[in-house]
Structures are given as structure tokens and as C-alpha cells.
Amino acid sequence: MVDSTTAENNETKVDIQAMLRRAEMIEMQLQMEARFKRNMAVFKANMPKVHDLFTDYEPKELRLEFSDEGYLHLINSQSGTPVYPENPEEFVQRQFEWFCASPSIAELTFKKGEVHNKEHIHQRIVNAWLDALEPLSKTRKISIDAPIGFMMVTGIGLGYHIEKISRELDVKYLCIFESQVDSLYASLHTIDWVPILEKYSTKEHQIYMYLDFEPAIAMRDLGNVRHIIGYHNFITSFIYPHLSDPQTQTFLDLYSGTYGEQGQMLGFFDDEQIGFAHTIHNINAGYAFFSHGAATESLPPVLLVGNGPSLDSHVNFIRQHQADSIIISCGTALSSLAKVGIKPDFHVEMERSSITPYYIEAGTSDEYRRGIPLLTLNPAPPNMTALFDEVCLAVKPNDAGRVLIDDTFMNHGLSVLDNCNPTVANAGLSFVLSMGFTEVLLIGVDLGQKTAASHHSSLSVYHDLEKRSKGKIRPGGAGLQQSLVPGNFGGEVYADWILSRSRREMEHLLSLPNPVGREHAVYNLNDGALINGAIPKRYSDLNSFRPLADKPAIISAIKNRNFKSLESVTLSDKVIDDQYLQSFRALRKSLMLPKKINRVDELHDTLNRIYSALNEASLHSPLSSHLLRGTIATGLGIIAWNLFFMGDKHLFKKHYETNRRFYMQLIKGAFGKMATDPLSPDNSVPPHVEEFTQSP
């Protein structure tokens, strides 16, 4: 028999405990509401778009809920299950300790490259620099104790880890990718964002957020961030994967998988200098410039022909439709078409190197090229434009020559040719869409191949040269590492990082509105890589082509519409010096490294100061910034990689002296070139040049 007094006492205790629990929860609820208001105020001041997003916001997929144990949980509204497997604060504590003990990283890499021209400065010095650093690289030790240039955090959850990162680590640039907007909303109730945003709203510390972004779009925007804050801050990216879902994992795979290649896309001084010199030559030559624009009437289908392996199986198809389509060849596809007696209506090139024309001449004759208009970019080398009797230049984005064009032809109405890199096929696709073609057939634009060795069409001049030279001449990129990517008609194909980058640039172009406001359809006929935005199609499944009544008249109308002749201009050496080179020379002092630096934080501040000077130059001397950015970014990046995680103070000083010596050689070489011979065109020749002289 239960004593009634005891039972009543127990019930009283339960009631009191329940009342206390309710009181605690009410107090916590009031605290959360007050915290939310404070956080909204600081977001309004620092990130107003986030503030506006959460004004009158109602979460859709995640909600806050108190657990039976009294802590806050983040609950999936559909399943009713907690996002965290345990008490979130305890989970974060263990995760943070694990991260600090063994941080996950991605790194940019700098590799030695071929020196095609001993007069060029960048690659020759960088190669020697990397050789000198090789025995020193083992002294690096990745640690969270050093200043962290860039950290990528995936997932906000309740935000407890964000507080810890901000409070306990010296992260200069913090980036957060969060697929669930509800999660950030929840964190406004659980953590204090005020000190976080106050810390990351200075010149030395900044925060970037990607909320519910498509992974590819976030990655593209991160490229702009790298450009702003400098590759030296990105050289070693710490990765903190907090929570994951399919969208977040896709982003993380893309981020980690493509991180290393970013260091290969920096550009360099010699490239910009020769592009600058070539643009002056091309302006003075009076070539037409490419003007975006579409005809009022519909254009015939365009066959955009690359030199990939799939070209072989489409030769008869191209020949069959030569009379009822427009044929545009890209790069070395010109020589392949020449072999089979097909003459394109236009030809596209995008390189600035003087080596490219050697391949054109090795695979085609003067007679064959006669009458083929060249579509190219403003840095095209003079020895290439001389091979064609009609030339049209498109304005290349992010290029030193664009500054000259904008300044020389005020209000010219020209648009840049977007997404025209990294391969000539990218330039070709951008050209045809900007000309108003609505039906585009990609042929030989494989961007991947079924076997790692089958890099080009069997008709390619590369194979001829490789045979002539007994294997000494190989196509560029032949030795690059290959990975498997989805194939156009299923399965997988091999692609190196350049082809993968080319594919992603095409996909981005195809995801944008048509540059001239036309609805277009792009068909991928190749047994290469799948290109999102292009329709996989066998040529046998295409609709029949309509006969053209007057193809020459159509070509003439295209040229009249898209080839724009500007006023005749001659840019003299004196004009160039007065308008551009004086401000270039004035920049040198701000790019110098001091003779001694004793600490990592001092080095970090110095590199930021140098890169900031380069950014500031882009406002008052944009040409100077274009000329120097790639080489300076590379130099600062190598220094950061070698010294940011150097624990030994004695070794730090010694290694700094070595790194400074090579960096100053780059500065001396670049400024010396612009002082003595700034307008010289490229004079590079291919290795084994004697093999190129044999007539095709």
C-alpha cells in the first residue's frame, strides 16, 4: 500500500519541477528573441540583404525545438528528426577539437613550366625559384596556430562552431556555404553574431556567405573573391565541413576537386606584355572590331568545328552540308579541314603566342587560307593576322589590351567576348552566339575522349608534326593528368583540367541569356564529354537542312553587321609612354618587399599591403594592374605557401631571404622590360621549329 502523504509530496515535486522548467524555457525564449533583434540590427548594418531576407521570415524546412534534456535542437520539419545526432553544443565541441588537431585543407599548387622563350621573364624565374624551394618544402607544418588566410565552412547549423572559429582562430577571410537558409535564421536565435560581424567587417578580416547557391555559381563567384583578396590568402584553404546534404556535398566536391587548378589560371607578365604590344599593332593596322548583333532574319545552321577525335566521323556530314550551313573552324581544325578539301566560311583563333601561326602554316597553304576571314581576339600576334586577308578582332575580357581599346575608341559600343577562354572552342561558341546564330552544331568539340591517348582528330597537324619529329613535338597538354567525366552519350570519357575548365565555361555561357537576345539551340554531336546546356544528338537524328538561295550574300551580311570599322588611329611610342608607362613606373616602389621580416603575421600584413597596392592601381592605372597582377599574385602565392606555416623562427628568416630574392628578380625583370622594350611583339618559336617548315 502506497503512503498517500508520500505520493502527494512526489506530485508536488513534479509540479514544482515542471513549473521551474517552464519558467526556464520562457526565460530562454525571451533571451532568444532579444538575441534575434540584436543580430538583425548588426546584419542590417553589415549585410543588409540578409537582414531583408529575414524580415517577416517563416522557416520552411528546419525549426528550433527544446529537447527533453533542455537544450535547443534543430529539427527537420518534414521528418521530425533532429539535424544533430546529440546535444549540438557537445557535438560542436568534439568536432572543433578534432578539426584543430587535424585540419582539412586544399592548396593551390605552382608547377614548373616549359620556357618557350628565354627572353621571357616569368616562367624562367619561377622555375628557378621552385627549384630552390624544393629542399625547403619539408619544413612546412600546417597548423591552426598560424594566421589562416582563408577558411571555407560548409553548414551553419546552430552556429556554435562559427562562434568558436571567430573567437579562437585567426582566420583572415571566412567563407560560409549553407544550402539551408532556415539554418542561418535559426542561428540568429542561438549565437551572438554581433562580435562575429564586427570582427569580419574590417580591411584585415572579411566574411563571405553563399546561402542556397548553386555550387557552380558559388565557385564562379569565389573566383572573383580570389581576385579581390589575392591568391596568397587562398594558397592554403582550411575546410571545416560542419553539416552536409547533397547540395553541400556537391559544392564541397567541386571546391576540393578543382582548387588546385586555380593556380594555373593566374596569367603572367610576359603574356600581358605581348598582348599589350600586339593590341597596339592591331589598332594601328586598322583591323575591324567584332560587334555583337543579330540579323532580323534567321540565319542558317552553323557548324562549329573543333579538332577533337569526333571530327573524323563527321567529315562527310560537313561536306554534305557545306552549301546549306555556315562552317566555322576553330584552331587546328583548319588544317584538318584543309586535308579533306573543305574550306570554312570563317576561322577562329584566340592565342596571343607567336607560336600558333607556325601550326597554321604547317597545316595550310596561302592559297587555301585566301578568302577565309579570321575571327580572333585583340592580343592576336602580328605573324598570325598576316596570314589572313581579312581580320576581325573581338575585345578580350580581363586583358591589358582592352584598356587601350576603351581609351582609344571612346563610346565605341563594342562588347567584350565573354567566356572566350581557355580553349579556342570557347571563343568559337561565344562568337557564334554573339553573331545571332540560333542553331549551333558542335562538331569535333569533344572536351574529352574515350581513351586518354586519343587527344585530337586523326587528321590533325599535331599527328603530322609528331610523326615528322619522331615524337619530339607533342600537342600542348598531352602530358596532363586525366580524370573521368560524364560522356555525351552515356558512360565516361577522359579529360584533363583544361578541357574540364573549357566545358564548365561553355556550360556557364549556355546558362546565361543569349548575348543578342535570341533563343538558341546548341547540339553536341560528339562522342566526348557531356556539356550541360547543349543537347546530345546524333547527326543522323537532325532535321534536314534547308537549301540556301544565296550563301555568299548571307556571309556578306554577317560581315557587314558584325565587322565594325573604327576610325583610323596610330598609337605612337610617346603616346603610350605618356598615357600609360609613367604611371606603371610609379607603381614599383609600392610592390617592394622589405629586406627583413621576422614574424608570420608581419609577412601576412606585408603581402596584403602589396596586393592592395595592385588593386588600387586598377582604379587609376588599370593597364599597370593587368600587366603585373598574374606575376605578382604568383610571387606572393609562392611566398605564402613556403612561409605561412614555417614554425622555426630561424628557418623563417632564412627562407624569407631566399623567397625575397626571387620575388625581387620578377619585379626587376618586369619593370626593366617595360623601361627598355615595352612594345616588342612576341618572338617565340616552337621547339624543333625546323620540323614546321615542310609544306603541308
Buried (B, 14 or more C-beta within 10 A) or exposed (E): EEEEEEEEEEEEEEEEEEEEEEEEEEEBEEEBEEBBEEBBEBBBEBBEEBBEBBEEEEBEEBBBEBBEEEBBBBBBEEEEEBBBEEBBBEBBBEBBEEBBEEBBBBEBEBEEBEBBBEEBBBBBBBBEBBEBBEEBEEBBEBEBEBBBBBBBBBBBBBBBBBBBBBEEBBBBBBBBBBBBBBBBBBBBBBBBBBEBBBBBBEEEBBBBBBBBBBBBEBBBEBEEBBBEBBBBBBBBBBBBBBBEEEBBBBBBEBBBEBBBBBBBBBBBBBBBBBBBBBBBBBBEEEBBBBBBBBBEEEBBBBBBBBBBBBBBBBBEBBBEBBEBBBBBBBBBBBBBBBBEEBBBBBBBBBBBBBBBBBBBBBBBEEEBBEEBBBBBBBBBBBBBBEBBEBBBBBBBBEBBBBBBBBEBBEEBEBBBBBBBBBBBBBBBBBBBBBBBBBBBBBBBBBBBBBEBEBBBBEBBBBBBBBEBBEEEBBBEEBEBEBBEBBBBBEEBBBBBBBBBBBBBBBBBBBEEEBBBEBEBEBBBBBBBBBBBEBEBBEBEEBEEBEEBEEBEEBBEBBBEBBBBEBEEEEBEEEEBBEBBBEBBEEBBEEBBBEEEBEEBEEBBBBBBEBBBBBBEBBEEBBBBBBBBBBBBBBBBBBBBBBBBBBEEEEEBBBBBEBBBEBBBBBBEBBBEBBEEEBBEBBEBBBEEEEBBEEEE
